[in-house]
Amino acid sequence: MTASHQMKLGAFLWATGHHIAAWRHPQAHVTAGIDIDHYIQLARTAEAAKFDMIFCEDAAGLREANINIASQTSRSIGFEPISLLSALAVQTSRIGLVSTASTSYNEPYGLARTFLSLDHLSGGRAGWNLVTSASPIEAANFGATGLKPHADRYERAREFAEVVTGLWHGGPSGHDGQSFSVRDPLDLPRSPQGAPVMVQAGASDVGRDLAARTADLVFTAAQTFEEAKAFYDDLKGRMAAYGREPDDIKIMPGVAPVVAETEAEARAKFEELQELIPDDVGVALLSSYLSIADLWRYPIDGPLPELPESEGMQSRQALVVEQSRRDGLSIRQLARHFAGARGHWRIVGTAAQVADALQERFEGGAADGFNVMPSYFPGELDAFCTLVVPELQRRGLFRKDYEGRTLREHLGLKRPAWLPAQA
């Protein structure tokens, strides 16, 4: 298999880990969110395994209104991610550096300048994950009267992305739009990779259209092969309307693997984590993703109630509701399942079993690669790099060394055209 047809891998970093109870694990580093040496170790581990990128998400506020829920509050403690990735840029040399930043609480000129600076600092390894922010807690931190409607957030995001990409691509210096006015070009030369990589994760209809128009890379969540395949085909099918080829976007679903030498060991590791989830913590996390404040009022061993359409993360709400109906899960069961990987695909097994599952979706046209979400750090990232990566390399599914130096080269993305005004 040629390098251009090998799967892509991202390492999704999140303090102690992606499992809601990771901070309680005996091997967890509880203060990981503010330990730069911890992040340097994770970044170097992923780079040694030849991952395409590391990815840091962000939220401009606490993740839970009830700060007494320690698991949620502990996940809110951490560095601002672009600052963190700037530090990691000088501790690594090849791996891509992707960060979330919201179009709701930033201005396009400042954000474009910040990410282009990171791109130059790293030699062309930066990427921006565009989000519209769906949390009322975040909105309250920016003087807003409340969370703006979903459609309004995406209309602002569309114009925001247009301004940022225009600045990165050396377009005309003037922009006077509905939400933004920008006069000057950036005070930096063009990116070493043409432009930082544009990443998105919205899965609603309007989110998919924005991705088809502007994204280079899309993160998504899908429990089943059929869900992953349907999303993949739908998004790739929208691209022609914007004059783009299907391979101009790489789609990387999230996956939360728990891997060990034997299946029994892997399942024991997973059950150990699951037993660390208090019911109130699981239900609180589920409530936040469903944007329903009173979920605790319903019988925990009863079914999920009918929910009104949310102004929050609509695609994530739909995914959770679909799974609850499909699998007949009670609120308790759904909360425990969701807490393990926040709605993403979970695989528990040996290296061969994990590789089999990844290979099926990759070769079946349901993914171009995967955003790996270790349950706890550093243990599960180490296990994936030690056990699964060599198995993927043995099968010819993943690189043994980097072929280029920039994130676009790693992902097999075209270098964007330089606009005539600055050619």
N, C-alpha and C positions, 0 to 999 in steps of 0.2 A: 504494500500500500504506500502510495507516494505521500510525502509530507503534507501536501496541500489537501489531502483527503483523510488526514488523521484527525481524531477528535481533539477539541480544545478543553483545557481545564483551568478553572479559576479556584482560588482558595479564598473562601468567604470568611474573613476574620471577624470575631466578635468576642472580645475580652475573654471570659472564661469558657465560652462555647455556645453552641446554638440550642442545646437542650435547656429548657426552662430551669431545670434543677442542676445545671452544670456547676454552678458556684458551690453546691453542697457536696460535690463529688470528693472523695478522699484525696484524689490527686490534683484537685483544682487549685489554681493560683488565684485566690479570692480578690486580690488587689491588681489583677492583670490589667484592668482598664487604664491604669495610670502608671504602668511599668514599661518604659520604652525598651528595656532589655528583653522583656517578654515578646514584644512585637518584632524586634529585630530577629530573635530566634525563630519565630514563626515564618517571617519573610524569607530568611535564609534557608529554612527547611523546604519551603515551597519552591524556591529558586533552584536548590540542589536537585529537586525532583523534576525540574524543567517545566513547571506550571507556566501557563501563559500570563497569568496575572494574579495579584492579590486584590481583594475588593473589600472596602469598608463602607458600610451604610451609615446613615446619620439621621437623627431626629433632634430638632431644636427645642427640646423640652424633655421632661421626665416621661417615661413610658406608661405610667400609671398614676391616676389622680390620687389614689390612696397610697401615700408614701410609706405606710406601715407594712405594705406587702414587699418584703425584703428582696425577693427574687426579681421583681420588676425594677425596683429602685437600683439594685446592684447592676442591672443591665443598662442603666442610664448613666453610669459613671464611666467616663472615658474621654480621651482626647478628641478635639475637633479633628475630623479625619484628613482634611487637606494638609493641616499642619503636621499630622502624624506621617502622612505619606511623603512629605518633603524631607522629614528626618530619615525615613526608610530609603529614600532615593539615593542617599550617600552611603548607605550600608549594603546596597545591592547594586548589580550592574546590568541585569538583563530582564528581570521579571517586570511585567506591566503593573501599573499603579492606578487603580480605579477608585473613585470616591463618589458618594452621593452628595448632591447639593440641590436644594429646593428652588423651583421657579416661583414659589409663592412668597418667599421671604428673602429674596436676593434681587439685585438689579443686574441686567445682562452685561453691562460694560465691566463692572467689577468682577463678576464671575468669570467672564471670558479671559480677563487679564490674569486672574489667579491661576486658572487651569493651564493657560499657555505658559505661565512662569514655571509651574510644576513640570510641564512638558520639556521645557528647555533645561531645567535643573537635572532632569533624569535622562536626557539624551533621547527624548521621543518615546516615553513609556507611559504617558498619562492618558486617562480616560475619565469622562464625566458621566455619572449616572443621573439622568434627569428624573426628578420626582416632583409631584405637585403638592405633596403634604396633605394627609387626610385626617390629622389628629386635631381635635379642638384644643388640646393642651398646648400644642405648638402655636395655634392661632392666638391664644391668649397671651403669649409672650411677645407678640409683635404689635400690640395696640389694636388688634382687629376686633370687630364686634362679634365675631364668631367665624366658624368654618364656612368658607365660600362654597356655593353650589359646585358640584362636580363639573358641569359643563363650563362654568366660568373659569374654574381653575385650569382646565385644559385649553381654553381659548387664550388665556394668558401664557400658558406653556408653549403653545404653538408660535406665538409672536416672539417669546423669549428665545426659543431655539433658533428662530430665523435670524434674530439679531446676533446671537452668539456665533453661529456658524458663519454669518457674513463677516464678522470681525476676524474670526480665525482664518478665513479664506481670502482676506485682503480685499473685501468688497468695497463699494462706495461708502464714504465716511458718514453720510447723512442718513438718519432713519427717523421718521416721524410717523408713529403708528398709534393705535388705540390705547396701548398701555405704556409705551416707552418712546422716548426721544433720545437719540444718541447722535452727537455731532462728529466726534473725532474717530480716526482709526486708532488701533492699539499702538502703544509705544514699544512694541517688541517685533522682531523679525518673524518670519513664518516658522511654524513648527518643524522640527527635524523629521517628523513623519507626515508632514503636509497639514495636519490638524489633529488635535487630540481626538481620541475615539469617543464617539457619542453613544452612550448606553441608555437603555430604557427598560422599564419593568411593568408598565401599565398593560393590563390585559382586557380592560373594557373595550367596547367597540371604538370609542373615540381614542383610547390609548393605543390600540392597534393601528389606527390610521396615522396617528402622530409618529409611531415607530416606523411604519412603512414609508413615510415621507422623509424622516430625518435620521433614524438610528443606524448605527453600524453593528451594534450588538444588543441583544435583548435577553434579559433574565426573565424567567417565568416559573410558575409552579404548576405541576401536573402530577396527580396521583397515579393515573393509569396510562398505559401505552396509548389507548384510544384518545384520551384527553390531550396528551402530548402531541400526537400525530395531527389531531384536528387543529390545534393551535398553530402548529408548524405550517401546515398546508394553507391555512387561512391567511396568516401573516405574509408568507412568501407570495401568495396569490394576489395580495393587495399592491405589491410593489410596482407592477407594470404601469399602474395608473399614474405613478410619479416618475416614470422614465427610468426605473431602476431594475437591475437584474436580481433574481432570487439569491444569488450568492453574495450580494452586496450587504446582506445582514447575516450574522451568525446568531443562532438561537441556542441558548445554554440554560436549560432547566436546572433548578436547584435540586440537589440530592444530598441526603443525610445518611451516610454509610456508617454502620457499626461493624467492624471487621476484626477477625481473629484467625488464628491458625485452624481452628475447627468451628463448625457451625454451633456446637453446644457452648463453646467459650464465647462466641459472639452474642448468642442469645442471653447468656448469663450477664454479660456486660450491659446489654440493653435493659434487662429487667432490673438490674441494680440501679440504673438511672431512673427508670419509671417509678420505682418504689420511693424515690426521694421527692416526688411531686405531691405536696399537700393539695387537697381538693379545692380549697379556696383560691390557691394560686393558679391552678389550672383553669378554673371557671373565670377568674379575673382576666387572664390572658385571652381566653376565648371571647369574653365580652368585649374586650378592646378591639379585636379584629372584626367582630360582628357589629360594632357600633351600637350595642344595646346595653344600657346602664343597669337594668334590673334583672339580668339573667339569673342572678342568685335567688330570685323569688320563686322560680319554677322548681319542681321536684328534680333533684339531681339525677335520679335514676329513671326519669321520664324522658320523653322525646324532646327535641329542640322545638320551641314554639314557632308559629308562623311569624316571619319578620317583615317589616316594611322595607322598601328599598332604601339603602343608606346613601348619605352624601359622603361617606368615608370611602374605604377601599372596596368598591363595588365588586371587582373581580374576585377578591379574596373572600368576601362574604358569600358570593355565589358558589365558590369552590367548597367552602365548609358546609353550606347547606346541602349541596349535592351529595357530598360524602355521607352526611348524617342520614339522608333519605335512602341512599343506595345501600349502605351497610347496616341500616337499622340501629344506629348507635344512640345510646342515651347521652344526656348532657355530660355525665361523669366520664363515660367512655370516650366521647368526642373530645372533651377537654384534655384527657390524658394522652390521647393520640395526637392532638394538635400541639400540645406542649412539647412533644418530642422533637418536632421539626417545623412548627409553625405553618403547617399545611403543605410542606414540600414532601417530595417522594423520599421514602425511607427504605433502605436496604440493610438487612442484618444477615451476615453470613461470612463465608470464607472469601479469600481473595478471588478465587475462581468464580464463585457465585456472584460476587459483586461485579466482576468483569463481564460475566455472561449477561447480566441485566443491563449494564451500560452499553455493551456491544449490540444487544437487541434493539435498543432505542436508537442508537447511532446509525446502524446499518439499515434499520427499518424506516429511516427518513422522518424520525420524530425529534431529532436533536442534532446540532452540530458539535456539541460538547456539553460540559456540565459545570455548574458552579457548586463546588464541593463544600458542604456545611458540616464540619466535624462537630460531634456532640459535645465534646469538651476538649480544651487545649491544655497542654500540647499533645496529650496522649492519642487522640483519634486522628489528628493530622499526621503524627508520626506513623501510626499504624497504616493509614492509607498510602503514605509515601513509601513505606517499607514493604508492604504486602501487595497492594493493588497496582501501583504504578509499574513495577517490574512485570507483572502479569499482562498489563496492557501493552507494554513495550514488546514483550515476547510474542504477542499476537500481531504486532505491527500496527497497533491502533493508536499509539502515542509516541511522540518523538523521544529519541535518546539524547539529543542535544539541540540547542537553539540553532535555527538556521539564519536568523537575523538579529538585529539589535533593538528594533522598535516594536511597540505593541501591535501596530498594524501588520508588520511583517510576521509576528508570531501568529496572528489570527488569519493571515492570508487575505487581508483587506486591501483594496485598491488605494493608492495614494490619491487624495482628492485633487481635483483640478484647481489651479490658481486662477482666480477670476481676472478677466482682461484688464480691469482698471489698475491692477497691481502687477501685471505679468512682467 
